């Protein structure tokens, strides 16, 4: 253990030095990022230039940094696939077509789904044959067959262009798909009725991989505990349920499901364990090779096999690339293994695939390793120095906590920006990681897979023991969640200035911890400039702002007053139980540059496409008042409403015609429908709201009013004038009344 730590820290204390070429790499990265975020990337470069000039001036560095920024910008644009093409008429008319294509890649997703990329896609429609460029994303739920890469398929489906929810300040799904050249999507469920997978016989290594995967499926128990083994050994999450994945996320150990550096580290540990055993049998070998060098050699084959079994996924390739450089540096007895290996891996990865910089997995991997390499040596000094077995166990547990803490310090703003929540739950890493690394993966997983070729009974025993252990871990997490021991908070999502401010503060903290106070003071000026930019951007003229969020075929309206109040009318929803519109879209949008709080929530009615996203806001946000028409959603969403009302002591207030909701001085929501005695369907009882600003009607929101509700509204004789009308029921024909047009 001491040898590994010395290799990581470079056998010296103090600030980790960087080679000149390593100082240049961030400029290249900023250049690639600038094809998406030009102003933030340019500002990051200028701040980096300022810091380099004062902390480590190098002759010619400024020109080289500017040049590499330009090279990165050019290279990123050069490799970026072209934007979407014009939609064919048959696609716009939602015509079913006979699609044929070749399987390019397969990914098992929770809930028994396959995410399949098809290439060479041809669609036969009524207007002829169309060859689609790029990839088509085929989601196959509850499949009855397992496809192979290279297999051809024929489907009778509707094809849609790729697009996500287009809201500012949120993750850009469209751009992400563009970096992967994924242009279209389709969906099937169960048996393919018209067409199907064409006969295909895997050969060679592909046949061997399929056979290994079959042995895992046939010998692991059909439980959630058994489902972890395809995920750990091959990256296949097909058999995991959404509830199990959510428990793993709440425990703060989602990284165990992504084949990445953690898993490769476990496999590498097998090589080092083997080198230790060989040393016991033949100690003279250490005269030729050190234990570290021997461990690196013994890890090459198992890591290569794991990469092959995991189908060379991007996350696994990145992890193997990093470990390859670390292994090379360790074999050469070089210091600063983590930091130098990280830079070498980044250079190689971005030289081959520059758009990987937009991949969240790449960002998390680089930041986590950077945080560990910089901050772990500082925290390691706090380790207790006692002797004996219990002291070693304590140091091991503390080491896991320190590693998780260092990684999360570096990841914090990126995690919050992408996921919108803060989950400060690190302690389960102390349980999951050693159980996974020392028992589940090597003994039950690898051991069970090997045993399946010699003794199915032994394999099933090993897999069953591992499955029982994992289910026990999930039960602990479930009980902790129910007891409120695993808190999760909606959190302020920073603008780009905030991201830069955080990392400048983190850099200042790092310098101060090394006693470099003068260098830390240098960061005060860019911090002050960024703070001024952020404050200036938040100040504007007094005005009322209305945002209608893109929530698909659902509705969410946000009203922002000139004094800073925010009112949410409906929260979108309606995409199934596994997709929470509040968690994924509405909550993160509201928390972008704001604290997670709203002054008022108004629910026009209880349909899921209007109420579904509000449950998350009520659970995670600070909510002033809640108004509705008396109609609480049914099912699971309604249960969440009732639970949060009781927990947070929220008293729902029923609105009827004639009521007014005062948002700010001069800013009022008038309720024009329904009157208290009105009887009609849930849609017809939707609230009809009109926003008034200093006596002027700005906006009318009509929920899902159908013809009966519209007729009652018109018959009431109230003034319905406003500058903007949000059409009822998303503009459906059932909510159209000709008498509306005559006024």
N, C-alpha and C positions, 0 to 999 in steps of 0.2 A: 504494500500500500504506500509506504514511504517513497519507494522508487517511482511509482506512478505520479505521486504528487510533485516530486522533484522535477520529473520530466515535463509536467504541465507548467509549472512555475518557472522553469528554466534555471533551477538551482541558484536563484538569486532573489533577493528581496527588492522592494522598491517598484517604481513604475516600469511596466513592461515596455521595452523598446520596440520600435517598428522599423523595418527596412524602408528605404526610400520608396521602393515600388509599392509597398503596402499603403503608404500615405496617399498614393495616387488613385487607388482603387475606388474610394467613395465618389470621386468626381465622375468616373465612368458610370457608376450606379445611378447617381443623380441625373446624368444625361439620359439614361434609358427611361427613368421615371418621368422625365420631362415630357415625353410624348403623350402622357396622360395628364400630368399635373405640372405645367410648365412654370408658373409663377412660384409655387411652393418649392419646386426643385431648384430653381435659379436662386431663390433666397437661401436655401440650404447650402448651396455651393458658395455663395458670397460669405455666409457666416463661417463656413469651413475654411475658406481662404483667410479670413480675418484671424481665426484661431490659430491656424498653422503659422501665419506671419509672426504672431506674438509669442507663441509657445515653442515652435520648432521651425524657425526660418531655414529654408533651403534655397540655394541659388537656382533660379529657373523654375521653381516649383509652381509659381502662380501661372506662368504661361502653359506649363504642362497640364495643370489642373483644368484650365479653361479649354485647352485642346481636347483633353479626354472627355470633358463634358459634351463638347460638340460631336466627338466620335460616338459617344454613347447615344446621343439624340439621333444621329444619322442611322446608326446600326439598329436601334429600336424601331424606327420608322421603316427601315429597309426590310426587316423580318416580320413586321406586323401584317397579317393578312388583310386584303382589301375589305372594305365595309360591305354591308348587305346589298344584295341586288334587288331589282324591282321584283315584286311578288307576281308570280304567274296568275293568270285569271282564274284558273281552276283552284288555286290555293286560296285566293281571296273569296271565292264563292263557296269554300269549305266542301269541295267535292271529294268524295272518296276515290282514291286512285290505287292502282296495283303497283306497289313499290317493290323494287328488287335492289339488293345491295350486298356488300361483303362485310362481315364482322371484323372491325379493326381492333377493338378492345372491349373487355367485359369487366364490370365492377359490381360485386354483390353489395346491395344496400339493405339497411335494416327493414324489417317488415316483409321479407321474402320478395324482393324486387331485384331485377337486373338493370343496371345502367349500361347500355350498349351503344358504342359509337359505330355507325355504319359508314363505309366509304364506297365510292363508285356507285352512287345511288341513282337509279333511273326510275321515273314515275310515268306510268301509262294512264293518261286521262282521256276525257272525251275530245279534247282538242289536240291530242297527239302525244308524242313521247318527249319528256323533258329530262335532261341530265342535270342533276343538282351538283353545284360546286361545294367543296368542303365536306364536313362531316354532318351526319344526322344523328341526333341523340334519341335513341329508342329506349323508353322506359317500359319494361315488361314485368308487370305485377303478377304474382302467383304463377310463374311459368311451370309447364309440365315437362320441360326438357332443359338440358344444360347445353348452351351453344359453345362453339369453339372459335377461337380467333382464326380467320381465314375462311370460315364457313359462309356459304351464301344463303340468303333468306328472301322469301317473298311474302309481302303483307298487303292486305287490302285495308287501307287506313286513310285517315285525314292527316295531312302534313301541314304543320304550322311553322312560320318563321320563329327563330329564337328571339325572345324579348323578355325582360324582367319588369319589375316595377320601377317606373322612371320618376324617382323622387330625388331631389338634390340632397347631398350630404350622406347618402347611403351607398352601400356597396354596389358597384356597377356590374350587374350580371351580364349585360349586353357586351361590355368591353372585355370581361373575363372570357366569354365564349369566343369573342373575336380573336383573342390571343391564342386560342386553341383551334381556331378555324371551324368552330361548331356553328352551323348556320340554321339548322332546321331541327324540328323535334316531332315525335309522335309517341303514341301510347297504346299499349294493348294489355289485356288482362286475361289470364288463364290460357286455355288452348287456342292456338291460332286456327281460326275456322276456314279462312280462305288463303291458301298458300302454306307457308311454314318453312322450317329449316330443311334445306336440301341435304341429301345423304353426304356424309363426310366422315372419313376415317383418319383420325390423327396418326401421325407417324413420328418415329424417333423421339426426340426430347419432349415434344408436345404430348405424345402418348404417355410417356413416363410421368410427366407432370399431372396429367389427368388421372392416371392411376394412383398417384400419391394422394391427390385430393379425394379420390373415391375411398381410399383406405381411411382417411380422416373422417369422412361423413359416415361410413359404415360402422365404425368402431366407437365414435363419440356418442354419448347418449343424446336422445332427441329432446334435450332440455335447454334452458338458457345457460346453464353451466357448461353443457356440451357445446353450445354455439360459440363459446369463446375460442375454441381450438382452431376452427377454420379462420377466425379473425386473426389470431396470433401467428399462425403458421403460414397463412397464404394471403392475409389481408381481406378475406371474404367475410363481410358482415351480414350476409344474406339471411342467416338463421337467427340473428339477434333481433329482439323486439324493440320497438320504439321506447317502451317503458324501461328496458334494461339500459339502453343507450342514455336515456335521461338520467338514470341513477348514477351511471358512470360519470356523466358530465357534472352532476351536482356534487360528487365526491372530489371533483377537481383533478380527475385522472383520465381525461379524455384522450391523452396522448398514448394510452396503452392500446387504443384501437387503430392508430395510424402506424403502418409499418414505416418506422423512421429510425432515428438514431438510438432511441431507447432499446428497440428490439435488436438492432445490429449490435449494440453494446452487450446485450445478453449473449448473443452468439459469439462475440469476441471473447467474452468471459470464459466460454467453454474452451477456447484455444489457450487462454492463460492458465486455466485449470489443468489442462492437459500438460502444459509445460511444467507446472509444479509437480505433477505426478511423475513425469519423466525424470525430473531432477531428483526425486526421492529414490527412483530405481537406479539412475545413472548420474550421480552428482558431478562426475568429471566433465559432463557436457557443458557445464557452466564455464569451463575454462576456455571454451571456443565461442560460445554464445551466451549472453546474459539471459536471465529469465524473461525479461521484457522482449528481447529479440526473438527468443524461441517462441514466446506467446504470439508474437506477430505472425511468424511463419505458420504456426499451427492454426491460426484464425483464418488464413486466406481461403482454404477450401470450404469450411462451413459457411463463411460469409458469402462466398460465390454461389454456393448451393441455395442459400436462403434468398439471395437476390433473384436467382432463376425461378425458385418456387413461388416467389411473390410476383412473378411476371414482369419484372423490371419496371415497377411503377415509379413515377417521377419522385415521390417522397423517398422511396427505398434507394433509388439511384443516387439521390443527393446525399443520403446518409452514408452509403457505401463509399461514395467519392470522398467525403470528409474523413471517414475512418481509414481510407486508403492512404491519404496524405499524412494523417496522424501516425499510422503504422510505419510509413516510410521514414518519417522524422524520428520516431522512437527507435527504429532499427538502426538509424545512422547516429544514434545517441545525441540528437539535437535537443536543445532546450526550447521552451516556449511552444510546446507541441500543439496545444489547443489553438492558440492565436494564429501561429504561422500556418497550421493545417487548415484553419478556417479560411484565411485569405487565399491560399492556393486553391481550395475547393471552389470558392466563389469565382475566382478568375476562370477556372476551367468550365464551370457550369454556365456562366454568363457568356463566355466566348462561344460555346456551342448553342446555347438556348437563352438569348438575352431576355426574352419575354418571361422567363422564369421569375424575374424580379417582381412581377405582379402576382405571382402565386402566393397565397397566404401561407401555405406550408413552408415555402422557401424563406419568407420573411420571419416566420416564427423560429425556424431552425437556426438561422444566422443570428438573430437577436438573442435567442436563448443561450447558444454556445458563447457568444460574445459576453453576455452577462456573467456566465459561469467563469469564463477565463479571467475576467477582470476583477470580480468581486469575491469569488470563492477563496482565493488566497488570503484576503483580508479577514474573512469570517473564520477561516481555518485556524487563525491565531487564537480564537476564543475556545478552541476545543479543550476539554478537561485532559489533564496529563497523567491521570492515575493508571495503575497497572492492574492486570488481571482481566478475566473474561468479561465481567459485567461492565468494566470501563470500556472495553473494546466494543461491546454491544451498544453502549451509550454513544460512543464516538461515531459508530456506523449510523445509528438513528439520527444523530445530529447532522452528520454529513449529508444524509438524504434531505433533511429539512433545509440545510444551508444551500444545497444545489437547487432545490425547488424555489427557495426564496430568491437566489441570485437570478435564476432564469425568469421568474415572474416580475422582478424589478425591471428587467430589460423589456419584457413583453407587455407590461401593463397598459400603456396607451393604445397599442395596436390591438390588444384583446378587447379593450373597452370600446374602441372605435368600431370594430367589426361585429361584436356581439352585443354591445349595449348594456352589459351587466358586469358586475364585479362579484366574483365568487372567491372570497378569501379563505379557501378551504385547502390548506396544504398538508395537514396532518395525515390524511388518508394515503398520501404518497409513501409515508413510512410503513404502512401496512401493505398496500398493493404492490409497490415496486419490488421489495425483496421476495414476497410470495410469488410474484410473477417471474422474477429473474432467476430465483434459485430452486423453484419447485414446479410451477405450472408449465412454463415453457420448456426447460431442459428435461425434467423428469417425466412429467405427464404428457407433454406435447411431443417433443422429439423422441423420448423413450417409447411412448405409445405408438408413434408412427413406425419406428423401427421394429418394435415387437409385433406389429400387425402382419408383417411378412413371415413371421416364424410361429407366433402363437396368438391367434385372435383373442383367446381368453385373457392372456396377460395384457394385451393391448386394451381390451375393453375395461379391465380392472384399473389400469393406469388412467385412462380417460375418465372413468367414472369417479375415481378418487379426486382427480383434478376438478371435474365438474362440480362435485359436492363442495369442495373448498371455495370455488368461485361463487356458487350460489350462497354459501355462508357469508362471503364478503358482501354480496349484493343485499342480503338480508340485514346486515349491520348498517349499510348505507340507508336502506329503506327506513329502518327504525330511527336513524339519526335525522333523516328528513322529517319524519312525522313528529319527532320531538323538538323540531325547530333548531337543531344543532348545526345545520348546514345552511347558514343564511346566504341569501343571494340578493343583491341590490341593483336596481337600475341606477345608472351613474352618468355623470356629465360626460358627453362625448366631445372631445376637443376638435376645434378647427385646426388647420394645418399650423397656424401660429402656436397653438397650444401644444401640439406634438413637438415642435422644435424647442419650445420653452422647457418642456419636461426633460428632453435629452440634454439640453444645456445645463439644467439644474443637476441632473444625474452626473454629468461630467464634472461639474463643480464639486459635488459631493465626493466623487472619486479622487479628485486632486487634493481636497482637504483631508481625506482619510490617509493620504500619503504625505501630508504635511506640506504640500505645495500651495500655500495660501496666496502667494503673489500670482501664480498662474491661474488660480481659481478666480481672482479679481478681474482678470482679462475678460471673463465671460459675462461680466456685469453689463457692459455696453450692448452687446447683441440681445441680451435678455431685456434690457430697458426698451430697445427699439421694437422688439417683437410685442412687448406688452402695450406700447403705444399704438402699434398697428391694430392689435386686437381690440383695444378700447375704442379707437376711432371707428373701426368697422361695426361696433355694436351700437354706436350713437347715430341717430338719424332724426329726420323730421317727425313731428307728431302726426301719426296717421293710423288708420285702421287697415290691417292686413288680413286678407282671407286666403287661405291655402286649401285647395281641394286635392287631397293626396291621391296618388295612383294606388288603389287597392284592388285592382282588377274589377270584376263584376260585383262591386260592393261600394260602400260610401263612407268617407271620413272627411269632415270639414273642420279646419282649425281657424279660429278667430283670434287674432292678436290685437290688443288694444294699444293706444298710444302711451299709456302709462305702464305697459308691460304685462297686463293680464292676458291669460290664455284660456280659451274655452274650446273644448272639443265636442263637436256634434257628431255622434256616431263614431264607431271605431273600426269599420270594415270587418271582413271575415269571410266565412263561407268556403274555405278551401280544404275542408276535412279536418279531423281531429288532430292530425299530426303536424299541421301547419298553423301556428298561432300568429295571426296578423298583428296583434299587439306587440308580441315579442320581436317579431322579425321586421316589421315596417313602421307601425305607428309610434311605438315606444322609442326606438332609436331615432326616428325623425324628430320627435319632440325633444329628445335629450341632446340633440346636436347643437352645441354651443349654449345649452341651457341646463339648469338643474332639473332633475326629474320631478317636476311638479306642475300641476294645472289647477287653475282656480275653479273652473266649472266643467262638469261633464253633463251633456244633455243627450239622452238616448231617445230617438224619435219613436222607436218601437222595438220589440224583442226579437225580430228575425236575426238569424246568425250573421247574415251579410251586413248588418248594421251594428250588431251588439257584440259579435265575436271577439273583436280586438279590445273591447273595453275592459274585459275581465283582467287582463294583464295590467292595464293602467291602474285599476283599482287596487290590485295586489302589490304593485311595485312602486307606484308614484305617490307623491303627496297630493291628495285631492281635496279641494276646498268643499264643494257641494256637488251633489248628484241629483239631476232632474230627469224625470221620465214620464210616460203617459200611464203608468200603473201596470205595464206589461213587462214582466220579468222573463228573460229567455228560459226555454225549457232545456232539459237534459243536463249534460256535464257543464255547459256554460252557465246555466242557471244555478247549479250547485256552487260554482266558483263565486258567483255574485253573492249568494246568500252567506257563504262562509266569510267573505271579506267584509260584508256589511257588519256581521257580528264581531269580527276580530278588530276592525278599525273603528267601530262605533259610528259608522256612516248612516245617517238617516235619509233615505231616499225621499224626494219631494215630488209629488204628483202635480203635473201641469194640466190646465184646461184653458179653453178659449177665454181670453180676457186677462190672463196672467201675464206678468212681465218679469223678466230676469234682468236685474241691473248688473252689468258687467263692469262698467266704469262710469264716472260722471259723463253723461251724454251718450253713452253706448248701452243700448238696451236690446234685448231679445223679446219680441212680442210673440205671444202664442195666439194663433188665429184659428186653430182646429186641434182637437175635437172639442165640442161642448160636453159638459159633464154627463148628460144623459144619452149621448150618441151611442147607437148600437151598430156594429158592423164587424167586418173581418179584422184580423190583426193589422193588415195593411191599411185598411180604411180608417183605423183608429190612430194612424201615425200622426205625430205632432207636425203641424205646419207652422214654421217659425219665420219671423221677419226681423232682420237686423236693422236697427235704427241708429243713426249717428247724428246727434244734434238735430233731431227731428226729420232727417232725410232718410228715406228707405234705401238701403244699400243692397240687401241680399235676401232672397226667400229660399228656404230649405223645406222640401215637401215630403221627405221620407219616402215611403212606398205607397202613397195614396193611390187607390184604384178609383174606378168611376163613381162608386157610391160616395166615397169620401170627398172626391172632387165636386160632385153635385151638391153635397151638403155645404161645402166651403163656399161655392158660388152663390148658393141660395141665401147664405147668411148676410150677404150684402156688405161685408167688411172690405175695406180698401186693401187690395192685393198688389198695388203698384210697388215695384222695386227695380233697381238698375240691373240686377242679375237674378235669374231664376235657376236653381238646381232642379232639373226635371225629376218628377216623381218616378219611382221604380226604375231608375237608370234609363229613362226614356222609352220604356216598353209600350207596346200598342195598347195594353190593357189600362194604361194610365193616361190615355189621350182623350180629351173631350173637345169636340168641335166648338162648344160654347166658349171655351177658353180663348179661341182665336177671334171671336167676334168683338171682344172688349178691346 
